[in-house]
Amino acid sequence: MYRNTFLLYVVLYLTFSCSEDNEIINHPPIADFEISDRIDSYYLISSRKNPDNAILSYDWKSESEIISINDSKKKDANFKLPALNESKTIGISHTVYDGQTYVTAHKDIQLPILTEIRSWGLGRELKKGISNNVDYDWYMDQLGTGKHSLFNCGPTTVTMAIKWYNKQFSESPEDARNTYRSSGGWWWNEDITNYLNKYSVNNSIIALDSSDSLINELEKGNIIILNLDMYYIRYQSNRLWHIDKFYDTQNLGWGHFIILKGYKLVDNELFFEVYDSYSIGANYNVNSLKGNDRYYRFSDLDKATNNWWDYAIIVSRESSKSPIGIDPAKIIHKYGI
């Protein structure tokens, strides 16, 4: 009897001991997240910890009706910066669930005003800038400028420059094409200057030494025509932004004329405000062509001119503001489409 009692105690002890050893203890996840300012949007990046490597589900919520969170049930989420007239603080919560326990983290975000430089993708803080626009429309798309429209960046660019100089100028890019190389083909730099001279527009050619060469002319109120290899201008990363190239140039030697009419120093990046005639109908919306008020980075423009034509044609409304230029007969000329 004593032996049977002893065996019963042993069985009971082992049973309860094994039961305790096999009990699964849940270690809840730890919710946390980081906030990344992406200029015109914010990214919410989960940095949760998952001690048990459990399958997790996620939920993101905003405490403000002005915010609509995209991918709110995914690990990482985002939302567009709303059009605010003043800075506003909003709360964001991030909940993580491992099948047993809900854990929530909360953070406040100070949202900035949605400025033009943010909505256009240039950056966050405008430090300095100028624009030599005029109070009438002078942008032109080379699409529809005649049978040579795909090669009419030179005729279109010079026509825009003369229109900026003289509001009453009524000739078209097709008229310019019919003046020089009417049978087609690329225009050259001397075609640009010859056409400017034909209409008595102040112009001169300078060598490009640094960004100051361009900034100094713009700050005098002038505009600038560049002939560059667009291959070196980086392609857009966001089709809604106004920065970088918006069309493909797959090979070296993509000579092209553009107008610089201003600049902006944003954060630590220098952009130049451009009229690029190669919209070919591409637009942000019905009333805004992509070549109109485009911004190209100086770092790209520098490479693109160094590898094509390292000069600039300066167009001045006042002869006193026109720089002493280089003799065109003493430099190599290049073509552009």
For each residue, the residues with C-beta under 8 A, 3 or more apart:
1: 4 5
2: 5 6
3: 6 7
4: 1 7 8
5: 1 2 8 9
6: 2 3 9 10
7: 3 4 10 11
8: 4 5 11 12
9: 5 6 12 13
10: 6 7 13 14
11: 7 8 14 15
12: 8 9 15 16
13: 9 10 16 17
14: 10 11 17 18
15: 11 12 18 19
16: 12 13 19 20
17: 13 14 20 21
18: 14 15 21 22
19: 15 16 22 23
20: 16 17 23
21: 17 18
22: 18 19
23: 19 20
24:
25:
26: 52 98 100 101
27: 51 52
28: 51 98 100 101 103
29: 48 49 50 51 52 54 56 96 97 98 101 103
30: 48 49 51 96 103
31: 46 48 94 95 96 103 104 105
32: 46 47 48 49 94 105
33: 44 45 46 47 48 92 94 105 107
34: 44 45 47
35: 42 43 44 45 92 107 109
36: 42 43 44 45
37: 42 124
38: 41 42 43 78
39: 118 121 122 123 124
40: 80 81 114 118 119 121 241
41: 38 78 79 80 81
42: 35 36 37 38 78 79 81 109 111
43: 35 36 38 76 77 78
44: 33 34 35 36 60 69 76 77 78 79 92 94
45: 33 34 35 36 76
46: 31 32 33 58 75 76 94 96
47: 32 33 34
48: 29 30 31 32 33 56 94 96
49: 29 30 32
50: 29 53 54 56 98
51: 27 28 29 30
52: 26 27 29 98
53: 50
54: 29 50 98 99
55: 98 99
56: 29 48 50 75 96 97 98
57: 73 96 97
58: 46 73 74 75 94 95 96 97
59: 72 73 94 95 97
60: 44 69 71 72 73 77 92 93 94 95
61: 69 72 92 93 95
62: 67 68 69 79 90 91 92
63: 90 91 92 93
64: 67 88 90 91
65:
66: 82 84 88 90
67: 62 64 79 82 90 92
68: 62 79 80
69: 44 60 61 62 72 77 78 79 92
70: 77 78 79
71: 60 74 76 77 78
72: 59 60 61 69 77
73: 57 58 59 60
74: 58 71 77
75: 46 56 58
76: 43 44 45 46 71
77: 43 44 60 69 70 71 72 74
78: 38 41 42 43 44 69 70 71
79: 41 42 44 62 67 68 69 70
80: 40 41 68
81: 40 41 42 84 111 112 114 118
82: 66 67 111 114
83: 114
84: 66 81 87 88 111 112 113 114
85: 113
86: 113
87: 84 110 111 112 113
88: 64 66 84 110 111
89: 108 109 110 111
90: 62 63 64 66 67 108 109 111
91: 62 63 64 106 107 108 109
92: 33 35 44 60 61 62 63 67 69 106 107 108 109
93: 60 61 63 104 105 106
94: 31 32 33 44 46 48 58 59 60 104 105 106
95: 31 58 59 60 61 102 103 104
96: 29 30 31 46 48 56 57 58 102 103 104
97: 29 56 57 58 59 101 102 103
98: 26 28 29 50 52 54 55 56 101
99: 54 55
100: 26 28
101: 26 28 29 97 98
102: 95 96 97
103: 28 29 30 31 95 96 97
104: 31 93 94 95 96
105: 31 32 33 93 94
106: 91 92 93 94
107: 33 35 91 92
108: 89 90 91 92
109: 35 42 89 90 91 92
110: 87 88 89
111: 42 81 82 84 87 88 89 90
112: 81 84 87 115 118 124
113: 84 85 86 87
114: 40 81 82 83 84 118 119
115: 112 118 119 126
116: 119 120
117: 120 122 123 124 126 264 266
118: 39 40 81 112 114 115 121 122 123 124
119: 40 114 115 116
120: 116 117 241 242 243 295
121: 39 40 118 238 240 241 242 243
122: 39 117 118 126 242 243 264 266 269 271 295
123: 39 117 118 126 266 267 269
124: 37 39 112 117 118 266 267
125: 266 267
126: 115 117 122 123 129 264 265 266
127: 265 266 267
128: 264 265
129: 126 262 263 264 265 266
130: 218 219 262 263
131: 261 262 273
132: 164 218 221 222 223 261 262
133: 261 262
134: 138 164 167
135:
136: 167
137:
138: 134 160 163 164 275
139: 160 275 289 291 292 293
140: 145 156 159 160 163 173 277
141: 144 156 277 279 280 281 289 291
142: 145 149 150 152 153 155 156 173 277 278 279 280
143: 149 279 280 281
144: 141 149
145: 140 142 148 149 152 155 156 172 173 174 177
146: 149 152 173 174 177 178
147: 184
148: 145 151 152 177 184 185
149: 142 143 144 145 146 152
150: 142 280 337
151: 148 184 185 186 187 337
152: 142 145 146 148 149 155 156 173 174 177 277
153: 142 156 157 187 256 257 258 277 278 336 337
154: 157 158 176 186 187 188 191 192 257 335 336 337
155: 142 145 152 158 159 173 174 176 177 180 187 195
156: 140 141 142 145 152 153 159 160 173 176 277
157: 153 154 160 161 192 225 257 258 259 275 277
158: 154 155 161 162 176 191 192 195 196 225 257
159: 140 155 156 162 163 169 171 172 173 175 176
160: 138 139 140 156 157 163 164 259 275 277
161: 157 158 164 165 196 201 223 225 259 315
162: 158 159 165 166 169 171 195 196 199 201
163: 138 140 159 160 166 167 169
164: 132 134 138 160 161 223 259 261 315
165: 161 162 169 201 202 315 317
166: 162 163 169 199 201
167: 134 136 163
168:
169: 159 162 163 165 166 199
170:
171: 159 162 175 176 199
172: 145 159 175 176
173: 140 142 145 146 152 155 156 159 176 177 277
174: 145 146 152 155 177 178
175: 159 171 172 178 179
176: 154 155 156 158 159 171 172 173 179 180 195
177: 145 146 148 152 155 173 174 180 181 182
178: 146 174 175 182
179: 175 176 182 195 198
180: 155 176 177 187 191 194 195
181: 177 184 185 186 187 191
182: 177 178 179
183:
184: 147 148 151 181
185: 148 151 181
186: 151 154 181 255 335 336 337
187: 151 153 154 155 180 181 191 192 257 335 336
188: 154 191 192 333 334 335 336
189: 192 193 205 227 309 311 313 328 333 334 335
190: 193 194 328 333
191: 154 158 180 181 187 188 194 195
192: 154 157 158 187 188 189 195 196 225 227 257 313
193: 189 190 196 197 203 205 313 328
194: 180 190 191 197 198
195: 155 158 162 176 179 180 191 192 198 199
196: 158 161 162 192 193 199 201 203 313 315
197: 193 194 200 201 203
198: 179 194 195
199: 162 166 169 171 195 196
200: 197
201: 161 162 165 166 196 197 315
202: 165 315 316 317 318 319 321 322
203: 193 196 197 313 314 315 316 322 325
204: 313 314 316 322 323 324 325 326
205: 189 193 311 312 313 314 325 326 328 331
206: 213 217 311 312 314 323 325 326
207: 213 310 311 326
208: 213 214 302 305 310 311 312
209: 212 213
210: 213
211: 214 215 270 298 302
212: 209 215 216
213: 206 207 208 209 210 216 217 312
214: 208 211 217 218 224 260 263 272 298 312
215: 211 212 218 219 263
216: 212 213 219 220
217: 206 213 214 220 222 224 312 314 323
218: 130 132 214 215 221 222 223 224 260 261 262 263
219: 130 215 216
220: 216 217 316 321
221: 132 218 316 317 318 321
222: 132 217 218 314 315 316 317 321 322
223: 132 161 164 218 259 260 261 314 315
224: 214 217 218 259 260 261 312 313 314 315
225: 157 158 161 192 257 258 259 260 312 313 315
226: 257 258 259 260 301 305 309 312 313
227: 189 192 255 256 257 305 308 309 311 334 335 336
228: 232 233 255 256 258 301 304 305 308 309 336
229: 232 252 253 254 255 256 304 307 308
230: 233 245 249 254 255 256 304
231: 249 250 251 252 253 254 304
232: 228 229 300 303 304 307
233: 228 230 244 245 249 296 300 301 304
234: 244 245 297 300
235: 244 245 246 248
236: 239 241 243 244 245 246
237: 241 244
238: 121 241
239: 236 246
240: 121 284
241: 40 120 121 236 237 238 244
242: 120 121 122 284 290 293 294 295
243: 120 121 122 236 271 294 295 296 297
244: 233 234 235 236 237 241 295 296 297 300
245: 230 233 234 235 236 249 296
246: 235 236 239 282 290 291 294
247: 278 280 282
248: 235
249: 230 231 233 245 254
250: 231
251: 231 254
252: 229 231 307
253: 229 231
254: 229 230 231 249 251 337
255: 186 227 228 229 230 308 309 334 335 336 337
256: 153 227 228 229 230 276 278 336 337
257: 153 154 157 158 187 192 225 226 227 277 336
258: 153 157 225 226 228 274 275 276 277 296
259: 157 160 161 164 223 224 225 226 274 275 276
260: 214 218 223 224 225 226 263 272 273 274 312
261: 131 132 133 164 218 223 224 273 274 275
262: 129 130 131 132 133 218 272 273
263: 129 130 214 215 218 260 270 271 272 273 298
264: 117 122 126 128 129 270 271 273 295
265: 126 127 128 129 269 270 271
266: 117 122 123 124 125 126 127 129 269 271
267: 123 124 125 127
268:
269: 122 123 265 266 297
270: 211 263 264 265 297 298 299
271: 122 243 263 264 265 266 295 296 297 298
272: 214 260 262 263 295 296 297 298 301
273: 131 260 261 262 263 264 293 294 295
274: 258 259 260 261 291 293 294 295 296
275: 138 139 157 160 258 259 261 291 292 293 294
276: 256 258 259 279 290 291 294
277: 140 141 142 152 153 156 157 160 173 257 258 291
278: 142 153 247 256 291
279: 141 142 143 276 282 283 289 290 291 292
280: 141 142 143 150 247
281: 141 143 289
282: 246 247 279 289 290 291
283: 279 286 287 288 289 290
284: 240 242 288 289 290
285: 288
286: 283
287: 283
288: 283 284 285 292
289: 139 141 279 281 282 283 284 292
290: 242 246 276 279 282 283 284 294
291: 139 141 246 274 275 276 277 278 279 282 294
292: 139 275 279 288 289
293: 139 242 273 274 275
294: 242 243 246 273 274 275 276 290 291
295: 120 122 242 243 244 264 271 272 273 274
296: 233 243 244 245 258 271 272 274 300 301
297: 234 243 244 269 270 271 272 300 301
298: 211 214 263 270 271 272 301 302
299: 270 302 303
300: 232 233 234 244 296 297 303 304
301: 226 228 233 272 296 297 298 304 305
302: 208 211 298 299 305 306
303: 232 299 300 306 307
304: 228 229 230 231 232 233 300 301 307 308
305: 208 226 227 228 301 302 308 309 310 311 312
306: 302 303 310
307: 229 232 252 303 304
308: 227 228 229 255 304 305 334
309: 189 226 227 228 255 305 332 333 334
310: 207 208 305 306
311: 189 205 206 207 208 227 305 326 331
312: 205 206 208 213 214 217 224 225 226 260 305
313: 189 192 193 196 203 204 205 224 225 226
314: 203 204 205 206 217 222 223 224 322 323 325
315: 161 164 165 196 201 202 203 222 223 224 225
316: 202 203 204 220 221 222 319 321 322
317: 165 202 221 222 321
318: 202 221 321 322
319: 202 316 322
320:
321: 202 220 221 222 316 317 318
322: 202 203 204 222 314 316 318 319 325
323: 204 206 217 314
324: 204
325: 203 204 205 206 314 322
326: 204 205 206 207 311 330 331
327: 330 331
328: 189 190 193 205 331 333
329:
330: 326 327
331: 205 311 326 327 328
332: 309
333: 188 189 190 309 328
334: 188 189 227 255 308 309
335: 154 186 187 188 189 227 255
336: 153 154 186 187 188 227 228 255 256 257
337: 150 151 153 154 186 254 255 256
